[in-house]
Amino acid sequence: MSHGFDAKPNAVPVLPATPDNPVVAVLAGALDRFNKFALYLSMVALMLTALIMTYSVVARYFFHTPTDWQDDATVFMLVGVIFLCAGYAQSFRGHIGIEALSSILPAAVNAVRLLLVDVVSFLFCAFFSWKSWALFHEAWSEGQTTSSTFAPPLWIPYSLMALGMTVLTLQILVQVLTRLTDRQKTAAKQTVTGV
């Protein structure tokens, strides 16, 4: 089992190549900008989460002051961090994948396998995105809140989940379209196979 960052133990991840297709390149550029923004926002959210949890422990232990809002706040921020950074990790192919077949399959068969995995992943993430937006709409329209005494609205984590899954879906779509339309890879295949 491996993922994109473990190819060489101390290597810096290789940046994703710009697609040949101009429409796909524009979408990839927009996703790249969003992913970088989400990454920095997630870094801040993780630091805030650590500060909130530290404050909660100190307030309860030393000052015997209960806090009822920290669990919801930290869970909401962690949901945002996880889902908003999924597209960034996918742009580097950083999600965990099982590579047992890649070393034994011929290159052409492996390319088809990778395309098939990307298409199935796209379909799953598109369904997940659709259901996430449905949850967001339901929470928004019905005014749903958490069951805690703080009771923040549930549309907040559902919107973060829906946005993150939508970006992940679009990132996988860009990778599928790049694989299908990239002229450099097609030219390289024709040179190798003699077609």
CORNOR-V217343 format. One record per backbone hydrogen bond with DSSP energy under -1.0 kcal/mol. CO is the residue of the C=O (numbers start at 1). NH is the residue of the N-H. Records with the same first field share a line. If there is no record, write none. Layout:
CO: NH ; NH
//
This chain:
2: 97
3: 6
8: 11
21: 25
22: 26
23: 27
24: 28
25: 29
26: 30
27: 31
28: 32
29: 33
30: 34
31: 35
32: 36
33: 37
34: 38
35: 39
36: 40
37: 41
38: 42
39: 43
40: 44
41: 45
42: 46
43: 47
44: 48
45: 49
46: 50
47: 51
48: 52
49: 53
50: 54
51: 55
52: 56
53: 57
54: 58
55: 59
56: 60
57: 61
58: 62
59: 65
69: 73
70: 74
71: 75
72: 76
73: 77
74: 78
75: 79
76: 80
77: 81
78: 82
79: 83
80: 84
81: 85
85: 89
86: 90
87: 91
89: 94
90: 93
93: 4
97: 2
101: 104 ; 105
106: 110
107: 111
108: 112
109: 113
110: 114
111: 115
112: 116
113: 117
114: 118
115: 119
116: 120
117: 121
118: 122
119: 123
120: 124
121: 125
122: 126
123: 127
124: 128
125: 129
126: 130
127: 131
128: 132
129: 133
130: 134
131: 135
132: 136
133: 137
134: 138
135: 139
136: 140
137: 141
138: 142
139: 144
144: 154
152: 146
153: 156
154: 158
155: 159
156: 160
157: 161
158: 162
159: 163
160: 164
161: 165
162: 166
163: 167
164: 168
165: 169
166: 170
167: 171
168: 172
169: 173
170: 174
171: 175
172: 176
173: 177
174: 178
175: 179
176: 180
177: 181
178: 182
182: 186
183: 187
184: 188
185: 189
186: 190
187: 191
188: 192
189: 193
190: 194
//
